[in-house]
Amino acid sequence: MSDVIFQPLSFKNLTVKNRVFRSNISGRFDNYDGSGNQVRINWETKFARGGVGAIISSFVPVHARGRIIPNYATIHRDDRIPFWRKVGEAVHAHDCRFIMQLSHGGRQRDVPDIQYPTGQSSTAKRDPLHGFECERMTTADIAEVVGAFAEGARRAREAGLDGVELHGANGYLITQFLSSAINDRKDEYGGSLENRARFVLEVVRAIRARVGSDFHLQMKISAVEHNNSLLVLKREGPGNTIQDSIQVCKWLVEAGVDAIHVSTGSSFPHPRNPAGSDLDVEMLSQTYDALASSGTTTFRNLLLFHNSLTGSLFRKQWLDAGVPANQIEGLTRPDARTIKQAVPQVPIICTGGFQTASVIRAAIDGGDCDAVSIARPLVANNDLVKQFAAGRDAAERPCTYCNKCLLQVVENPLGCYDESRYPNREVMLQEVLSVYQPPAFQ
């Protein structure tokens, strides 16, 4: 097809049928111990059936201590391989590629599990927003986790998946090493940018040593961290700049990374990721109670959200630190373009609220990126790519960027909870719960 959206994209070791990737997003679909189930397969199949070229899985922990929340499937043991093989087969049936996102939460988590109540990080400083506690990793800890990433890649390949992505963005462990605002180490893994990048470069080299050079490997990075966007984060500083990330991307490509996935923000959630047109503090106060005992400041936060005055002040600060509603779509395009110009030898994937065909075409044709990744607008319209193929520029009921999907996800099934997009609440709930069909047991 002449439409650039539907032109295949070739990486060094992988070809994807079109330029739209489902970005990493998922809910608590799996079993508490990190084993997978049918609901996860149903979830991923929805998007493959809807026409995306490739799916980037949700956060998949490479180590049991790297989980951000229970009920996310892991890849930290060989007995996980058969499940992920089933996921890949279900996705491949729709001519869609499946890229596993290898991840470790470090100090950033939502609900700690009973095995590991304390996280690991480049620092011993608590997560400043929620107060999640962590231990500074020793060099032995670092070596163990580097090996865990390599073994995760090996298991993904054995499962027949199409590649892996390192989650080096949005505040998780790799970000915690890369970030000038978070990493306060005095050894060879801290200080200069070269030292802060040592951890992720060791991960890349370990993966290449384990799986060879012919398996797709990409890296997601927060091009600009905006780490001090909220008042509670001011003491940590702004974090990495676009120039820092350009240098890191050059090193990554030299070490064997086949593509760069550009995001923004030094935490998740972050005012700029996922950027929202509003913040429903009432809903936040109803769902945040699941985190109330997780960190040293989570109960304080819960009280803040329940109070109408302090809740309104938090909402205003969050929205002021983000971007206006009319600037959400494509907000990372300038960063992606800058990185693409710096590392032209690999494709660049850009995320950032994309849901309009003409905007996506402009980003690709204009040289900002080679593909886009989409999360929330695909949750709202699983068949968005098929709508583009049918000639629509935008969905009839587009995503409103309200972020109710993510406000609900700690306690409830992931889905679109914006009732304004549905005829009534019953229809909305039917769509949210559709991921449970077909059931695990007939």
DATA-V241004 format. One record per residue. N is the residue number from 0. PHI is phi in degrees with one decimal (999 if undefined). OMEGA is omega in whole degrees, 0 to 359 (none if undefined). D_LAST is the distance of its C-alpha to the last C-alpha in whole Angstrom. Layout:
n = [N;N]
phi = [PHI;PHI]
omega = [OMEGA;OMEGA]
d_last = [D_LAST;D_LAST]
This chain:
n = [0;1;2;3;4;5;6;7;8;9;10;11;12;13;14;15;16;17;18;19;20;21;22;23;24;25;26;27;28;29;30;31;32;33;34;35;36;37;38;39;40;41;42;43;44;45;46;47;48;49;50;51;52;53;54;55;56;57;58;59;60;61;62;63;64;65;66;67;68;69;70;71;72;73;74;75;76;77;78;79;80;81;82;83;84;85;86;87;88;89;90;91;92;93;94;95;96;97;98;99;100;101;102;103;104;105;106;107;108;109;110;111;112;113;114;115;116;117;118;119;120;121;122;123;124;125;126;127;128;129;130;131;132;133;134;135;136;137;138;139;140;141;142;143;144;145;146;147;148;149;150;151;152;153;154;155;156;157;158;159;160;161;162;163;164;165;166;167;168;169;170;171;172;173;174;175;176;177;178;179;180;181;182;183;184;185;186;187;188;189;190;191;192;193;194;195;196;197;198;199;200;201;202;203;204;205;206;207;208;209;210;211;212;213;214;215;216;217;218;219;220;221;222;223;224;225;226;227;228;229;230;231;232;233;234;235;236;237;238;239;240;241;242;243;244;245;246;247;248;249;250;251;252;253;254;255;256;257;258;259;260;261;262;263;264;265;266;267;268;269;270;271;272;273;274;275;276;277;278;279;280;281;282;283;284;285;286;287;288;289;290;291;292;293;294;295;296;297;298;299;300;301;302;303;304;305;306;307;308;309;310;311;312;313;314;315;316;317;318;319;320;321;322;323;324;325;326;327;328;329;330;331;332;333;334;335;336;337;338;339;340;341;342;343;344;345;346;347;348;349;350;351;352;353;354;355;356;357;358;359;360;361;362;363;364;365;366;367;368;369;370;371;372;373;374;375;376;377;378;379;380;381;382;383;384;385;386;387;388;389;390;391;392;393;394;395;396;397;398;399;400;401;402;403;404;405;406;407;408;409;410;411;412;413;414;415;416;417;418;419;420;421;422;423;424;425;426;427;428;429;430;431;432;433;434;435;436;437;438;439;440;441]
phi = [999;-75.4;-65.4;-60.8;-59.7;-105.4;-83.9;-60.3;-116.6;-104.2;-96.4;-60.3;-125.2;-158.7;-122.6;-113.5;-69.9;-146.4;-102.2;-115.4;-108.1;-76.5;-76.0;-70.6;-159.5;-163.9;-114.6;-83.6;-92.0;-102.3;-85.8;-57.5;-80.6;92.3;-80.8;-92.5;-146.9;-63.2;-62.1;-59.6;-62.4;-60.2;-60.1;-67.4;-64.8;-55.2;-81.5;-62.5;-65.4;-78.7;110.2;-65.4;-74.7;-151.6;-112.4;-95.6;-61.2;-69.5;-48.1;-115.0;-66.1;-91.2;-143.8;-57.9;-79.4;-94.5;-71.4;-95.5;-166.9;-64.6;72.6;-110.8;-65.3;-110.3;-133.4;-90.4;-142.1;-64.7;-71.6;-84.8;-59.5;-57.6;-63.4;-65.7;-62.6;-64.2;-61.3;-60.2;-63.0;-64.6;-71.7;-63.0;-61.2;-109.2;55.5;-120.8;-87.9;-129.8;-113.0;-83.9;-90.2;-78.7;-144.0;-151.0;-74.9;62.6;-83.3;-91.3;-152.9;-102.8;-132.3;-61.7;-92.0;-70.6;-75.1;-131.5;-69.5;-114.2;-84.2;-119.6;-162.7;-72.4;-130.3;-102.5;-72.6;-66.7;-57.5;-72.2;-82.5;-105.7;75.3;-66.3;-86.4;-152.6;-113.9;-68.2;-70.4;-80.6;-63.9;-67.2;-60.5;-61.3;-61.0;-63.5;-71.7;-56.9;-63.0;-65.5;-62.3;-63.2;-67.5;-61.9;-64.5;-61.5;-67.5;-62.0;-67.1;-64.5;-77.7;81.3;-77.7;-95.4;163.7;-135.2;-123.0;-84.3;-84.0;-105.2;-122.8;60.3;92.3;-80.1;-54.3;-62.0;-60.8;-63.1;-82.5;-68.8;-73.2;-69.5;-84.9;-102.1;-73.9;-117.8;-70.6;-112.7;-99.6;-72.4;-104.9;-141.9;97.7;-68.5;-59.1;-58.9;-68.7;-67.1;-85.1;-58.0;-59.6;-67.6;-68.3;-64.9;-62.1;-60.6;-65.5;-66.3;-64.3;-62.9;-66.1;-87.7;-113.6;86.0;-97.7;-108.0;-122.8;-63.6;-139.7;-127.8;-133.0;-97.3;-135.0;-84.2;-61.5;-129.0;-84.3;47.2;-67.3;-100.8;-69.2;-108.9;-56.8;-68.5;-100.1;-57.3;-68.4;-86.4;91.6;-74.7;86.4;-69.7;-100.2;-63.3;-67.0;-59.1;-68.3;-58.1;-64.3;-60.9;-63.2;-61.4;-63.7;-61.8;-65.3;-61.2;-80.8;123.4;-82.5;-94.7;-164.5;-119.0;-110.1;-96.3;-130.1;-153.5;90.7;-95.3;-152.5;-139.5;-75.7;-139.4;-53.5;-100.2;-156.5;-85.2;-63.0;-126.0;-80.2;-160.8;-140.6;-82.2;-66.6;-62.9;-66.2;-60.5;-67.0;-81.3;-102.7;-69.4;-62.0;-66.2;-100.7;-56.1;-104.3;-82.4;-134.0;-74.7;-118.8;-68.4;-67.0;-58.5;-62.2;-60.2;-63.5;-61.7;-70.0;-75.2;-84.8;-62.7;-70.8;-68.1;-63.5;-66.9;-64.9;-63.3;-58.8;-64.1;-63.9;-63.5;-70.2;-65.0;-81.2;-91.5;-131.2;-58.5;-55.5;-79.9;-115.8;-68.1;-67.1;79.2;-64.5;-97.6;-57.1;-60.4;-66.5;-61.7;-62.4;-63.2;-70.3;-60.8;-67.3;-82.1;-129.1;-69.5;-79.0;-128.7;-65.6;-117.4;-105.0;-121.0;-108.6;144.3;70.6;-65.7;-160.9;-121.0;-58.2;-65.9;-69.3;-64.8;-58.9;-63.4;-65.2;-77.1;-63.9;-81.6;83.1;-76.5;-160.9;-105.4;-159.8;-121.3;-116.7;-134.1;-119.8;-55.9;-62.4;-80.3;-63.6;-71.4;-136.3;-58.8;-100.2;-55.2;-65.7;-65.9;-66.4;-60.0;-62.8;-81.7;106.0;-74.7;-86.8;-151.4;-67.6;-62.4;-120.4;-68.9;-61.5;-97.4;57.7;-77.4;66.9;-65.5;-58.5;-83.2;-68.6;-85.8;-68.3;-65.7;-107.5;-124.7;-59.3;-71.1;176.3;-84.9;-109.2;-84.9;-61.9;-65.4;-89.5;-126.0;-61.0;-162.8;-65.4;-63.1;-65.3;-59.6;-65.1;-60.6;-69.0;-58.6;-84.2;-63.6;-65.9;-86.5;-122.0;-71.2;-74.6;-68.0;-127.0;-85.5]
omega = [180;179;184;179;186;172;179;177;181;169;180;186;187;173;181;191;177;189;180;178;168;182;184;176;178;178;181;187;192;182;185;184;179;172;185;177;187;183;176;179;178;181;183;182;179;184;176;179;181;170;180;180;181;175;169;185;170;178;179;184;177;182;182;181;181;181;176;183;174;177;167;180;183;175;187;178;181;181;174;186;181;179;182;174;178;177;180;180;180;179;181;179;179;179;180;178;181;181;181;178;179;193;172;186;185;180;185;181;177;178;179;176;188;181;187;181;181;181;175;180;172;186;170;180;176;168;189;183;184;181;176;185;182;175;175;183;172;177;176;176;181;180;179;182;175;178;179;175;180;178;176;177;179;180;178;179;179;177;179;178;191;179;178;174;172;178;180;184;163;168;180;196;181;175;182;173;184;192;174;180;186;185;179;182;178;182;184;178;180;179;183;177;179;178;181;179;184;183;184;178;174;177;180;182;179;177;180;178;184;186;181;185;186;177;187;179;177;185;173;185;170;187;174;190;182;190;183;185;179;182;183;182;187;186;180;180;187;181;188;178;177;179;174;184;175;180;178;180;177;178;180;180;177;182;176;177;187;181;177;179;191;176;180;176;186;180;172;359;180;181;180;181;0;180;184;177;179;175;182;183;178;177;178;180;180;185;183;181;177;180;193;180;187;183;184;180;184;178;175;180;180;178;179;182;181;180;186;182;181;175;178;178;177;180;181;180;180;182;179;180;180;178;177;184;183;178;183;183;179;185;179;180;180;178;179;180;180;179;178;178;182;180;185;184;178;176;179;175;183;175;179;171;182;173;179;186;182;177;178;178;181;180;182;180;181;177;178;183;178;179;176;172;187;176;187;179;175;172;179;182;183;183;184;182;177;175;175;182;179;176;178;173;179;178;178;178;185;172;180;181;182;179;176;176;184;175;182;199;180;184;191;180;178;178;179;181;178;185;180;181;185;177;179;183;181;178;177;182;177;179;179;185;181;180;179;175;0;182;180;184;179;none]
d_last = [41;44;42;42;39;37;40;38;39;40;40;42;39;36;36;34;34;35;37;34;32;29;31;29;27;24;23;22;18;18;19;22;23;23;20;18;14;12;13;17;15;15;18;20;19;20;23;23;22;25;28;29;31;29;27;29;26;27;29;28;30;32;33;31;34;34;31;31;29;26;22;23;22;25;27;29;28;27;24;23;24;21;18;21;21;18;19;22;20;18;21;23;21;23;27;27;28;27;29;28;31;32;33;35;35;39;40;38;35;33;32;33;31;32;33;35;37;39;39;41;43;47;48;48;48;46;44;46;44;41;43;41;43;43;45;47;46;48;49;47;44;44;44;41;39;41;40;36;36;37;34;32;33;33;29;29;31;29;26;27;27;30;32;33;34;36;36;40;40;39;41;38;40;41;43;44;46;47;48;52;51;49;50;53;53;57;56;55;52;53;56;57;54;54;54;51;49;50;46;44;46;46;42;42;45;43;40;42;43;40;38;41;42;40;37;36;37;38;39;39;42;43;46;48;47;49;48;51;49;49;52;50;50;53;54;52;54;53;51;51;52;52;54;53;50;51;53;50;48;51;50;47;47;50;48;45;43;42;41;42;39;42;41;43;43;44;41;37;37;41;43;43;39;37;40;40;41;41;40;38;40;39;35;36;38;34;32;35;35;32;35;37;38;37;40;44;44;41;42;45;43;41;44;45;42;43;46;47;50;49;45;47;50;47;45;48;49;45;46;50;48;46;47;47;44;46;46;43;42;43;45;44;46;49;48;46;49;51;49;49;53;53;50;50;49;46;43;43;40;40;38;39;38;38;36;39;40;43;43;41;43;47;45;45;48;50;49;48;44;43;39;38;35;33;30;31;32;28;26;28;28;25;27;30;31;30;32;35;35;35;39;38;40;38;34;35;34;35;34;36;36;36;34;32;29;30;32;28;27;28;26;24;21;23;24;27;28;31;31;34;32;30;31;30;28;25;24;25;22;20;21;21;17;16;15;12;10;8;7;7;4;0]
